[in-house]
Every structure is written in C-alpha cells, then in structure tokens.
Amino acid sequence: MTTRQPDPAPGPELERGLVVAVLAQGVDPADELGELEELARTAGVEPVERLVQHRPQPDPRTYVGKGKLTELKQAYADAAAEVLLVDDELSPSQQRTLENTLQARVVDRTQLILDIFAQHAVSAEGKLQVELAQLEYNLPRMRGMWQHLERLGGGVGTRGPGESQLETDRRLARRRVSMLRDRLRELRKQRDIRRKERRRSETPTVALAGYTNAGKSTLLNALTDAHVSVRDRLFETLDPTTRGFEHDGRRYLVTDTVGFVRRLPHQLVEGFAATLEETLVADLVLHVVDGSAPEERLVEQVAAVNAVLHEIGADELPVELVLNKIDAVDPLRRRRLVNRYPDALPISALTGEGLDELRARIADRFAERFEPVRLLLPFDEGARLNELYALGAPIEEREDTAEGVLVLARLPRREIRRFAAYLVAEGGGERRRTGGE
C-alpha cells in the first residue's frame, strides 16, 4: 500500500483551484495567501478565486461559518473549480464536512506541501520519508474512504465488511509505517557511518539553511561547482547534497538542505530528519536569505527559519546570515539592508558577487581548528604518511630527504598528539626531532 502521488506528466494542464482561508481581523489576504498560491502553482494548481472569512478561530466542524459555507459552495460552482485549497491543516471532520457540502476534492496546506514533496523527492530515502509523512497524515482520515460502506458497521447485528475493510486498511497502513521507520533507521545508520568518516578528517562542515527558493542550491553550485537542480520552484531541493571546496589549501564541506516555509507541518519536520540532521551536525549554519524579497516578507521568512532551527535544536549552532540575490536590489535598499543586518554578508550566488568574501569568512570561523606543523616521517613508516593523507589535512610542502619524508601540513589540533613523535623544529640551521609522545 503506498500513498505517494504519481509524478505529473510533462507539461500538464493546471487544475483550477479555489483558495479559502480563515484569517484574524486586520490580516491582509494578499500577503497571507500569496505563499499558498505559490505552493499551489508548484503542485500544478492555478488559483482562480479566493474566499476569506475574518474571524478569531476556524469553526471546529465546518472550518468557515455556516453562512460562509453556503457562499463558498456557490463560489466554488461559479469558479468552475476542480479542487478546494485550504490555508490551514484541517481536522478529519472539517475535511469531511467540506467534501460532503461541496462534493469536491479538498486539499489542506499540509496535503499540498506533502504532494509537492512527493513530486520532488529523488533519493530512495527522500521517497521513503515522503511516504511515511503521507501515511501518518492519512491514517486518521481513512474513514472517509469507506463512506459507502458505513451503513454496514455501527453496532450489534450491523457489523460487516465495511468495518472489516476499514480496520484491515488501517492495520496495513500501520504495518507499512512500522516498516518505513525500520528502513529509515537503517539508512540513518549508514548516514552516520559516512558522517563519522567525514569527522575523522576534521573537515569543517557548513549547512545551508533558509526559506524555500532563497537560492541555497545556486549558492552550493557557486561555492563548490556542484550541479544540483536550481529551477525556480518551491522545495526544489529535498535530499541533502554535500559538496566540497578549497580555500587557502583547506577543504570545507557544504550541505544543501530542504527549504523552510511558515508553518512547516510537523509531519515534515519529523519525517525529514535526514535533511535536518545535516543541519544539526554542521559546524556552521549559513542562513541564506532572499535579499530581494519585500522587507516585511523578508523579516517573516527570517523568523520562520529561526523558528524551525529552534524546533530541531539547531539554534545553538553558530550562524552566519547571508543576504543572497543582492544583484536584484537597488543601492538605497542595499543600504537599508546593511543597516538592518550589519553583520550579514551581501552576496549574489548568480553573479558571484561577495563569494570570495564569503569563503574568507567561512575560513576565519575555522582558522584556529588547524595548526601548522613540520613532520619528518621515516621511509619505513609509510603507514603514518597514509594516515596523514587520510585525515584530509592540507599538506603545503613535501620533500624527500635522506632521513625520510619532510612534510609541512596543517593538522587538526586533536591529531597533533598522534604525530608528536615525528614533529621537527627548525633551529641552528638544521632540523631536529622534538622527541616522542
């Protein structure tokens, strides 16, 4: 049993969607619903109409009030809509009520994001995570799939295939959830092994975090000459991608992560642990911001990313704020951004502006991690030389001498003790060993 949505056919016609939302008094519908409409287009739905009700809380049964529900039914028919898009996560009863009243497909915000994730997942792990999130979302909503059989189950003497089928489906779904969790745990172990190999080399790791479509993948490509997809779509990157670059002889790893949005569903925060873990184990987080976004939206996006970083426990990591897409910002706005975020680095991943300064700033963060040393390794201890190369330490000079191989390298501080017996010092015009451990 799988709940993964099929990939859309090439160039499909967009479905017609009607957007509905319950907003607090004073909230501007254009600002609030702009993101949902962009999500809809990414999923293959063109919003043709929107209907908004201003009230403190959605109705617990019908989402909108009874009068507004009648208006919604008429508006849905007038717009010739094919799907109703709701800018909230609906409860199962709210979703059933709207579907029964409108006789239409109802997709809430969480379903919409899950659908986009299903379309964009590439790796085996990403696909498993999507399927797990969809199953956990759909489990409490499965009753609606068997409404035509409900009359067969409801009390003594009425139980029959309807209840049996529903319980069978739920049991199958729970079994599938358990299996997916086991498979993801195995993949996590494999990922941990790869991560430990990276840690052995003491190579600094930088995670790119930021709002979806802020240009993280473009920045990864610009820094590391990677070739990840950079199409202008929300959630284009779902699977963590790690690439390396060198600066002044040192190597750094950069990991691209999934983009964040406001009110990112908890199913995704939990389900996409693989991507988010790459943020947690990073030495530095580059918080990439779309500097060309309107000021109010930029502030909201920064707050949304900080909220998710806090939720996953990554807010204690060192963070560098990077204002991307600065090439699309006029001089006056640039000055305002610099005044508002004085420590942020303005860059353009597209044109390359500011990238040298960014590499230098990353290097400065880790300047104290490595210490320059001079080692004299005897020829009969070639294994030690292999260990040195395996560490990934920057080796600036290598010279074969009568006594052995003389190496000038920058070693991770915690590894110096391991090579203490081979340390040499310059003095009196000749090299001399410093002694054993």
C-alpha positions in Angstrom: 0.0 0.0 0.0 1.5 3.3 -1.0 0.2 6.9 -0.7 2.9 8.5 -2.8 1.3 10.7 -5.5 2.4 9.9 -9.1 4.7 12.3 -10.8 2.8 14.7 -13.0 3.0 14.1 -16.7 5.2 16.5 -18.7 3.5 19.8 -19.3 0.2 19.0 -17.6 -2.7 21.5 -17.6 -3.0 23.2 -14.4 -6.1 22.3 -12.3 -8.4 25.1 -11.3 -8.4 25.8 -7.6 -10.4 27.9 -5.2 -8.5 29.2 -2.2 -10.2 29.6 1.2 -8.8 30.9 4.5 -10.0 32.0 7.9 -7.9 35.0 9.0 -7.8 37.2 12.0 -9.1 40.7 11.8 -6.7 43.1 10.1 -4.7 40.5 8.3 -4.1 41.3 4.6 -5.3 38.3 2.5 -2.9 39.2 -0.4 0.1 38.9 1.9 -1.2 35.9 3.8 -2.3 33.8 0.8 0.5 34.7 -1.6 2.6 31.8 -0.3 -0.3 29.2 -0.5 -1.0 30.3 -4.1 2.7 29.9 -5.0 2.6 26.4 -3.4 -0.5 25.6 -5.4 1.2 26.5 -8.7 4.2 24.4 -7.8 1.8 21.5 -7.2 0.1 22.0 -10.6 -3.0 24.0 -9.5 -3.8 27.5 -10.7 -5.7 29.5 -8.1 -8.6 31.1 -9.9 -10.5 32.6 -7.0 -10.1 33.2 -3.3 -12.6 33.4 -0.4 -11.6 34.8 3.0 -13.5 34.9 6.3 -12.3 37.1 9.1 -12.9 35.5 12.5 -10.8 34.7 15.6 -10.8 30.9 15.1 -12.0 28.5 12.4 -15.2 26.7 13.0 -14.3 23.3 14.7 -16.8 21.4 12.4 -17.1 23.3 9.1 -13.9 25.4 9.2 -15.8 28.5 7.9 -19.1 29.7 9.5 -22.4 28.2 8.2 -23.3 31.3 6.2 -19.9 31.5 4.7 -20.1 27.8 3.8 -23.2 28.5 1.6 -21.3 31.3 0.0 -18.3 29.0 -0.5 -20.5 26.4 -2.2 -21.8 29.0 -4.7 -18.4 30.5 -5.3 -16.9 27.0 -6.0 -19.5 26.3 -8.6 -19.2 29.8 -10.2 -15.5 29.5 -10.5 -15.8 26.0 -12.1 -13.1 25.0 -9.7 -11.7 21.4 -9.6 -10.2 21.5 -6.1 -10.6 23.5 -2.9 -7.3 24.6 -1.3 -7.4 25.5 2.4 -4.7 27.6 4.0 -4.7 25.6 7.3 -4.4 22.0 8.4 -7.9 20.6 8.6 -9.1 18.1 11.1 -10.6 15.0 9.6 -14.2 16.1 10.5 -13.6 19.6 8.9 -12.3 17.9 5.7 -15.3 15.5 5.5 -17.8 18.3 6.1 -16.3 20.4 3.3 -16.1 17.5 0.9 -19.7 16.5 1.5 -21.0 20.0 1.2 -19.1 20.9 -1.9 -19.0 17.4 -3.4 -15.4 18.3 -4.2 -11.8 17.4 -3.5 -10.5 19.3 -0.5 -6.7 19.8 0.0 -5.4 21.5 3.0 -2.0 23.2 3.4 -0.3 20.1 4.8 -1.6 17.9 2.0 -0.4 20.4 -0.6 3.1 20.5 0.8 3.2 16.7 1.0 2.1 16.5 -2.6 5.0 18.8 -3.7 7.4 16.8 -1.7 6.2 13.6 -3.3 6.8 15.2 -6.8 10.3 16.4 -5.9 11.8 13.5 -3.8 14.7 11.9 -5.7 16.7 9.7 -3.4 15.3 6.4 -2.0 15.5 7.9 1.5 13.6 11.0 0.4 10.8 8.9 -1.2 10.5 6.8 2.0 10.3 9.9 4.1 7.5 11.4 1.9 5.6 8.1 2.1 5.9 7.9 5.8 4.7 11.5 6.3 1.7 10.9 4.0 0.7 7.7 5.7 0.8 9.3 9.1 -1.2 12.2 7.8 -3.8 10.0 6.2 -4.3 7.4 8.9 -6.8 9.4 11.0 -8.6 10.4 7.7 -9.1 6.9 6.3 -12.7 6.6 7.4 -13.8 9.0 4.6 -12.5 6.5 2.0 -15.2 4.0 3.0 -18.3 6.1 3.5 -20.3 4.0 1.1 -19.9 1.0 3.5 -20.5 2.8 6.8 -24.1 1.6 6.9 -22.8 -1.9 7.3 -21.0 -1.2 10.6 -22.3 0.6 13.6 -23.5 -1.7 16.3 -24.7 -5.2 17.3 -26.0 -7.1 14.3 -24.8 -4.5 11.8 -21.0 -5.2 11.7 -19.8 -6.4 8.3 -17.3 -6.0 5.5 -17.3 -2.2 5.8 -15.8 -2.1 9.3 -13.7 -5.1 8.4 -12.2 -3.4 5.3 -11.5 -0.2 7.2 -9.8 -2.0 10.0 -7.8 -4.1 7.5 -6.6 -0.9 5.7 -5.7 0.7 8.9 -3.7 -2.3 10.0 -1.9 -2.4 6.7 -1.1 1.2 6.9 0.3 0.9 10.4 2.4 -2.1 9.3 3.7 0.0 6.4 4.5 2.9 8.8 6.5 0.5 11.0 8.4 -1.0 8.1 9.2 2.5 6.7 10.5 3.6 10.1 12.8 0.5 10.3 14.1 1.1 6.8 14.8 4.8 7.6 16.6 3.8 10.8 18.9 1.5 8.7 19.6 4.3 6.3 20.3 6.6 9.2 22.9 4.2 10.5 24.6 4.2 7.0 24.5 8.0 7.0 26.1 8.1 10.5 28.9 5.9 9.2 29.6 8.3 6.3 29.4 11.3 8.7 31.9 9.7 11.1 34.3 9.3 8.1 33.9 13.0 7.4 34.5 13.9 11.0 37.7 11.8 11.2 39.2 14.2 8.7 38.2 17.2 10.8 36.9 18.8 7.6 34.7 21.8 8.6 31.1 21.3 7.6 28.7 24.1 6.6 25.0 23.7 6.3 22.9 25.9 4.1 19.6 26.7 5.7 16.9 29.2 4.6 13.5 29.8 3.3 12.5 27.8 0.2 13.6 29.5 -3.0 16.1 31.7 -1.3 18.9 30.5 -3.6 20.6 27.9 -1.4 21.2 25.4 -4.3 22.5 28.2 -6.5 24.9 29.1 -3.8 26.0 25.5 -3.3 26.7 25.3 -7.1 28.6 28.6 -7.0 30.8 27.7 -4.0 31.6 24.1 -4.9 31.0 23.7 -8.7 28.2 21.3 -7.9 25.4 20.7 -10.5 22.3 20.4 -8.4 18.9 21.5 -9.8 18.2 25.2 -9.4 14.8 25.5 -11.1 12.6 28.3 -9.7 10.3 26.1 -7.7 9.4 25.8 -4.1 11.0 22.8 -2.4 13.2 22.1 -5.4 15.8 20.5 -3.1 14.6 17.8 -0.7 17.5 15.5 -0.3 20.7 16.6 1.5 23.5 17.3 -1.0 27.1 17.6 0.3 30.0 19.0 -1.9 33.4 20.4 -1.0 35.5 23.5 -1.9 39.0 24.6 -1.0 40.2 27.9 0.2 43.9 28.7 1.0 44.7 25.0 0.9 42.0 23.9 3.3 38.9 21.9 2.4 35.4 22.7 3.5 32.2 20.7 3.1 28.9 22.4 2.2 25.5 20.7 2.6 22.3 22.0 0.9 19.1 21.3 2.9 15.4 21.4 2.4 13.9 24.9 2.3 11.6 26.1 5.1 8.2 27.8 5.0 6.0 29.4 7.5 4.0 26.7 9.5 6.1 23.8 8.1 3.9 20.8 9.0 5.2 18.8 12.0 5.0 15.6 9.9 7.7 17.0 7.6 9.9 18.3 10.5 9.9 14.8 11.9 9.8 12.9 8.6 12.7 14.8 7.0 15.1 14.1 9.8 17.7 13.1 7.3 18.0 16.6 5.8 17.5 18.4 9.1 20.2 16.2 10.8 22.7 17.6 8.4 22.0 21.0 9.9 22.3 19.6 13.4 25.7 18.1 12.9 27.2 21.0 11.0 29.9 23.2 12.4 28.4 26.3 11.0 25.0 27.2 9.6 24.7 29.7 6.7 21.3 31.2 6.9 20.6 32.2 3.3 18.0 35.0 2.9 16.4 36.3 -0.3 17.6 39.9 0.0 15.3 40.9 -2.9 12.1 40.0 -1.1 9.9 42.8 0.2 11.1 43.9 3.6 8.1 42.7 5.6 8.2 39.3 3.9 12.0 39.1 4.4 11.5 39.6 8.2 8.8 36.9 8.3 11.0 34.5 6.4 14.0 35.0 8.7 11.7 34.5 11.7 10.2 31.3 10.1 13.6 29.8 9.5 14.8 30.7 13.0 11.7 29.0 14.4 12.4 25.7 12.6 16.0 25.8 13.6 14.9 26.2 17.2 12.4 23.4 16.8 15.0 20.9 15.6 17.6 22.1 18.2 20.0 23.8 15.8 19.6 27.3 17.2 22.6 26.9 19.4 25.0 26.4 16.4 27.0 29.3 15.1 25.1 31.1 12.3 26.2 33.4 9.6 23.4 35.4 7.9 23.8 35.7 4.1 21.8 38.2 2.0 21.5 36.5 -1.4 20.2 37.9 -4.7 21.8 41.3 -3.9 22.2 41.8 -7.6 18.5 42.4 -7.8 18.5 45.1 -5.1 18.8 48.8 -5.8 21.5 50.9 -3.9 19.0 52.5 -1.5 17.6 49.1 -0.4 21.1 47.8 -0.1 21.9 50.5 2.5 18.7 49.7 4.4 19.6 46.0 4.5 23.1 46.7 5.7 21.7 49.0 8.4 19.2 46.4 9.5 21.6 43.4 9.3 25.0 44.9 9.9 26.7 41.5 10.4 25.2 39.9 7.3 27.2 39.4 4.2 25.5 40.6 0.9 26.2 38.2 -2.0 24.8 37.1 -5.3 25.2 33.4 -5.9 24.1 34.1 -9.5 26.7 36.7 -10.4 29.4 35.7 -7.9 29.4 39.0 -6.1 30.6 38.6 -2.5 31.5 34.9 -2.8 35.3 35.4 -2.2 34.4 37.4 1.0 32.0 34.5 2.0 34.7 31.9 1.5 37.1 34.0 3.6 34.6 34.5 6.3 34.0 30.7 6.5 37.7 30.1 6.7 38.1 32.7 9.5 35.5 30.7 11.5 37.8 27.7 11.5 41.2 29.4 11.5 42.0 28.0 14.9 41.0 24.4 14.2 44.2 23.7 12.3 47.8 24.2 13.4 50.8 24.3 11.0 53.3 21.6 11.8 56.5 20.2 10.3 56.8 16.4 10.3 59.7 14.1 9.5 58.3 10.6 8.6 60.9 7.8 8.2 60.7 5.9 4.9 59.9 2.6 6.8 56.8 4.1 8.4 54.8 4.8 5.2 51.6 3.9 7.0 51.9 7.1 9.0 52.1 9.1 5.8 49.0 7.3 4.5 47.2 8.2 7.8 48.2 11.8 7.3 46.6 11.9 3.8 43.6 10.0 5.1 43.0 12.8 7.6 42.5 15.2 4.7 44.9 17.7 6.3 46.1 20.4 4.0 49.7 19.5 3.0 51.6 22.6 1.8 55.0 21.1 1.2 56.6 17.6 0.8 60.3 16.9 0.5 62.1 13.6 0.3 65.3 13.8 2.4 68.0 11.4 3.5 66.2 10.9 6.8 62.7 10.5 5.5 59.7 12.4 4.1 59.6 16.0 5.4 56.1 17.4 5.4 54.7 20.8 6.2 51.0 20.4 6.9 48.1 21.9 8.9 46.9 19.3 11.3 43.6 19.3 13.3 44.7 20.2 16.8 43.4 17.0 18.4 45.5 14.9 15.9 48.9 16.6 16.8 49.4 14.3 19.7 49.1 11.3 17.4 52.1 12.6 15.3 54.1 14.1 18.2 56.9 11.6 17.7 57.5 12.9 14.2 57.4 16.7 14.9 60.5 18.6 13.9 61.6 22.1 14.8 63.8 24.5 12.8 66.9 25.6 14.8 70.5 26.3 14.4 70.3 25.9 10.6 69.2 22.2 10.9 66.2 20.2 11.5 65.8 18.4 14.8 63.3 16.0 16.2 61.3 17.2 19.2 61.1 13.7 20.7 58.4 11.2 21.5 54.9 11.5 22.9 
